[in-house]
Amino acid sequence: AAHAVTSGVVNGLLMDAVTLRERLPNVAAVFAEGLITYRLVHLICTRTALVKGAHAQAAVDAELAQDLRTWGARSIVQAERDIDALVLRHDPYAVRRTETSSRGAYVEVATESGTGVAYLTATVSATDG
């Protein structure tokens, strides 16, 4: 509250930080070097969230980190297309999971035993809210 940041914004920042640490360490290194913006980091975290399997995640992370060093300026739409194409190459089923998840609402709650912390992941349509 001291910085006029809501808990929702803080939660989003924290989720992206965890994603960078656990799923995209090479992309995190590119971000730490100041070569990409947080807006692009958030887009990457969002677009790669459905990639399953350690091998596919590592491949997406490595290739994306390499590509980011040479991308230069590009529109959000172009960045989305490039990220989606990379995800499709390494985990084609991630696209299907995206299509399936967009058909309805989804809520998942995960708790960490002993810490009292719970993580909530949810998707709803834009019209719902």
Secondary structure by P-SEA (a helix, b strand, c coil): ccccccaaaaaaaaaaaaaaacccaaaaaaaaaccccaaaaaaaaaaacccccaaaaaaaaaaaaaaaaccccccaaaaaaaaaaaaaacccaaaaaaaaaacbbbbbbbbbccccbbbbbbccccccc
